[in-house]
Amino acid sequence: MTGGVVVVGAGLAGVHTVKALRDRGFAGPITVLGEEPHAPYDRPPLTKQFLAGEVDDTTLPELDARLCTGRAATGLGDGEVRTTDGALAYDHLVIATGAKPRTLPAEDGAAVFTIRTVDDARALRSRLTEGHRLVVVGAGWIGAEVAGTAAALGCRVEVLEAASTVLPSCGFGELATAFEPWYAEAGVRLRLDTKVRGIAADAVELEDGTRIPADTVVVGIGVVPNTGWLEQSPIDRDARGAIEVDARLRTSLPQVYATGDCAAYTSRRYGGPLLLEHWTHAQASPRTIAENILGGEAEYDDVPYFWSRQFGRMVQYLGRHSDDDTLVLRGDPAGEKWSACWLRDGALTAVLAAKLPKEIVQARMLFAKEHTMDADLLADPERKLSECVRA
């Protein structure tokens, strides 16, 4: 080998690519490029324990690789990555540049934050004091986590959502209304069907002309794949900018792989491309890349999974459902503990659980064995999922 393996991106997917290669005996050179000046760190705590001041460091274990921090990729050449500090040759390239947050128009002087980096979280944390007026734009997972954390710190929090329900990108439909009372319980004001025009220095301006006073604004309206640096490269990307990869996580260029938030992979399980922004995906998918770099023919098709802590409640989602699937409730969503299952032709496609981690553990086993479920039995929350398999 000459250039060895170059990993562009020092987030979780990049870190686990190095780990997976070393665990499988790869002894060649590995270089990791990280755009931030920090050593790799874990991001999920940034909106929760880190923002609350409960932890101050989420740095990941040291890598068995050459780590180049503060060095961003700017393009691709023939067998090399162009960077802000010269070019690097590679034999195998892994792109794991993640995603970047969407933003909103803001006046100069407005205190506007997105929570993507540790520097974002640290700067916001210093402002979250008793009585501080915080407006969060977006009632998705991140918006709810930030709102809950800030409210617990004594801030006056208001959440604005353009859609008619919270978690609009999740496809939960009317079930999403079960999450709405949690805001009020935490002392957070929630405004749905509320569209933002822009952000002024001291307020958020709505499309109807209303001004909502704000000392600080957090924008949590989703992310886009961080692939702008590939504009002049021949790598295939979709309309969202996500890198298109096959089931082996290979791009359209030989010896080049991509994974994590920046790549849409071909899923046989779900019959099409999937773009996942989940911690577990970034952790698991690099194993497939490592196998293939070392000469294997592995395919990646894990069951998607993510979790969030919403106003003191653990919420987990396993699988992937569509609007055509049959929804079966297990328990009352107005209660403390409940779950929901989606079925397609009797097969389990997804499970959503609030404060019921054992439900997800059982669902994993059912997914692995591809059981057919009895919907009538499933509707009884006193029955274990494993007891609802059709004979």
N, C-alpha and C positions, 0 to 999 in steps of 0.2 A: 504493500500500500504506500501511497505517497501523502495525500492530504488527510487520510483517515476519515473520520466522521465529523462533520460540522453540524451543530445544532443551532438554529437561529431562534432564539427565544429562551429566556432563563426563568420562565414560569413553571408551573407544576408539570406540564406536559414535557417541557425540555428537560427538567430534572429527572423525571421518571424514564425518559429515553436513555439517559446516561446510566441510571441504575439498572434498567433492564438489560442493557448491553453488557455491563460488568457482571451482573448476576449470571449471565449465560456464557461467561468466559472470554468475552472480547477483550483483548489486551492491547489493541492498537490505540493510536492517538485519538482523543475526542476533544473538540473545541466547542465551547458554548458561548454564544454571543448574547449579552444582555443589554438592552437599551438603557435600563435604569442604572444608577451608580451603586445600587445595593446588591449584596449577595442574595440569591434566591430566597423567597419567603412565601408563606402560605397566605392566600387572600381571604378565604371565608371569614376569619375572625375580625377582619377590618371593620365590618359593619356591626359587629356584636361586641365580643370581649375587648378587642383593642380600642374601639371607639368609646367604650364605657370606662376605659382606664384600668380594666382588670388584668390585662397583660400588656407588655410594652415591646415584646419581641416575638415575631412569628417566623424567624429565620429557619430555613430547612437545613438538614444535615449537610456537611461539606461534601462537595462533589469530587469524585475521582476523575477529574477532567481539568483541562485548561479553561479557566473561566475569564472571559473578557467583559467586564462591566463597563457601562457607559459607552458602549460601541454598538451602533445600530447598523443593520443591513440596509443597503440602498438600491441593490439590484443584483441580477445574476449575469454572469458571463459564461464562457465555455469551460465548465468544470470548476468554476470559482464563484464565490460570493463577494460582491463589492460591498464595502462597509465605509463608515465615516472615518476609518483609519486604515485605508488600504484594502487589498483583496486577499481572500483566503481560498486556497485550493482545497477541493474535497474529492473523496472517492464516493462517499455517500453523504447526502444532505438531508437533514430533517428540519422542516419548517414548522415552528410552533410559536408563532408570533402573537397568538391570542386575538383579542378583540379590543376595540376602543369605544368608549361611551359616546352616545349621541348627546348633543348639546342643544341649547336654546339661545336665541339672541339676547345679549345682555349689555347694559350700559357700562362704560368705564367706571370703576369704583364699586360695582356691585360685588357682594361677597357670594360668589357662586361656586359650588363644588360638585364634582362627580367623585364617586368612590371607586377608584380602580387601582390606585397605588398606595403604598404605605405613607408616602408624603401627603397624599390627599387626606387620608384618614387622620394623620397626626395634626395637620393644619385645622381640620374641622373639629377635632377633639378639643382643641384649646378654646374653642368658642362656645361649646355646649355647657353653659352655666345656668344656674337657677334663674328662671324668668326670661331667658333668651328666646326671641321669636324666630322659630325655624319653620320655613315652608319647604315641604318636599313635593316635587313635581313627579308624579308617577306612583301608582299604587301596585307596583309589581312586587316581587320578592325582595329586591334590594330596598325599595322605598319603604316597605313595611318594616324591615329590619332596622333601618336608620331611624324611622319614626319611633319605633318601640324603645330603642336604646336612648334616644334623646329625651323622650317623655319620662323615662325612668330617672334621668339625670335632672329633672325639674324644668326642662324647657317647655315653652308653649308651642305646641306643634300642630301644624295644619298640613294635610295631604291633599293634593289636587290631582284628579285623574280625569283624562279626557273621555274615557269610555264610560259606559253605564254601570260597570261592575269593577270590582278590584280584580287583580290578576287577569287582565283581559287577554294576554297572549297564551294562556294555559288551556283554553278551550273547556273550562269547567261549566260554562253556561250558568244556569240559575243556582247551581251548587256554590258558585263563588260568593253568593250572598251570605253564606254561613260564616265567612271571614269578616264581614263588615262590622258586626257588633264588637269585635275585638278592639277596634280602634277607639270606640267610645269608652270601653272599659278601661283603656290605658290613658284616657284623658286627651286623646288625639281627635281633632276635628277632621272629618273626611268629607270632601266635596267631590261627587261624581258628576259626569257630564260637564266638566269644567275645562275649557280649552284656554291655554296660555298664549298670549300674544308675544310677550317678552318680559325681561327682568330689568327693573330700574334699580337705582342705587339703594332705595329704601323700601321697595315693594315689588310684588309680582303683578303684572298687568294682564288681565284676562281679555279675551276677545270681545266681551260685551262691555268693556270699558271699566269694569270693577278693578280697584287696586287693593291688594291684600298686603298690609304692612309686613315687612320681613327684615330681620337683622342679617339673616343668613338663608341662602337657598341651596338645597341639594337637588340636583337633577338626576332622576333615575328612570329614564325612558327607553332603556334598552341599549344595545351595543351593535357594532358592525365589525365584521372581520378586519383585522389589522393587516391588510395585504396591499395597501397602496404602493408600497415599495416594489411591487412586482408588476407595475403598470407596463413596463417595457419588456417584460419577459414573455416567453411563449407558453408559460404554464396556464392551463385552462382554469378559468374561474367562472362562477355562475353570476346571475344578475345581482346577487347580494354582495359580491366580491369574495365569496368563500372559494377556497381552492378545491377543485373537484378531484377526489381520489377514489380509487376502486376499493373493493373489499379488503385488499391487502394494504391499503393506505398509501398506494403509489400514485404520484401525480402523472401528468402527461409527459414529463421529462424523465429519461432513464436515471436510475439511482437517486431519485429525489422523492422523498416522502413528506407527508404533512399530516398533522393531527391537532387535536384540541379545538379551541374556539374559532380557529381560522379555516377549518377544513370541513367540507361536506362529504361524508363517506357513503359508499353504496351499501345499503343494508338489504340482505336477502330476507331477513325476518320481517321487515316492514315494507318491502317491495319498492324501494326508491332511496334517494339520497337523504341523509340526516345531517343536520348541523346542530350539534349539541354544545351547550355552554355550561356543562356540569363538571364539578370537581372530580367525580368518580370516572368520568370519561377521560379526562386529562391524565388520570392516574393509571387507568387500565389499558388504554389503546397503545401506548408506547411498547408494551410487551410484544404486540403483533409486529411492529416495525423492527424491533430488535431481532425477532425470529427470522424475518425476511432479509435483513441485512446480512445475517449469518448463513444465508442460503436456504432458508425454509420457504414454505408456501402457505403461511398461516393467513387466515381471514379473521377480521374483527367484526363481531356482530353481537356484542353484549346487550342485555336488556337495559335500556336507559334507566337511570336512577338519580334523583337529587333530593336534598333535604333543605329545610330552612327552619329557623327559629323565629316564630311570629308571636310577638307579645307574650313571651314566656311559654309558648307551646311549640313542641317539636312537630313539624309537618313533613311528611315524606311522600314521595310519589315514585312508583315503580312501573315501568312499561311505557306504553304510548297508545292513546285511544283516539278515535275519530268521532265525529258527530253522529255517525250512523250506528255506533256501538250502543248496546243496552246498558243503562246505568242501574245498578242495584245498590241501594243504601244499606249500610249495616250500622244501625243506631241512629240517633237523632242528631243532625248537624248543629242543632242549637245547644247540645250538651257539651261536656268537657272532652269526652273521648268518643270518637266515631270513625268510621271508614266508609269508603265507596269503592265499588268494583265496576269495571266495564267489561262486557262480554261481547264476543263476536262469534255467532254460531256455537255458543256454549263455551268457547275458549276464552280464558282470561286474557285481556289485552292490557289492562292497567289497574293499579290499586293506589288510592289516595288515603292516607291515614293521618289522623290528628291524635297525638299522644298515645299511639298504639304501635310501638316498634315491633312487637311480636307478629303483628299482622303482615308486616313487610318481610320478616324472616320466613314465614310460612309461604308467602306469595312467591318468593324466590324459588323455593323448592317446587312449587306447582308449575312455574314457568319452565323450569328445567325438564320436567317430565311431561309437559304439554297436556295436562289433564283437561277433560271437559267438565264443566261445573253445572250443578243443579241450582238454577236461579232461585227457586223457592226456598231451598235450604240456606242458600247464601244470604237471603234477606233476614235471617235470624242471627242477630249479633251475638247471641249466646253460644252459637256454634263456632268452632274453629274453622278456618278456611279449609284445612285438610279434611274436615268432616263433611264438606260440601261437594266433594267430587262425585260426579254421576257414575253410578254402577255400570 
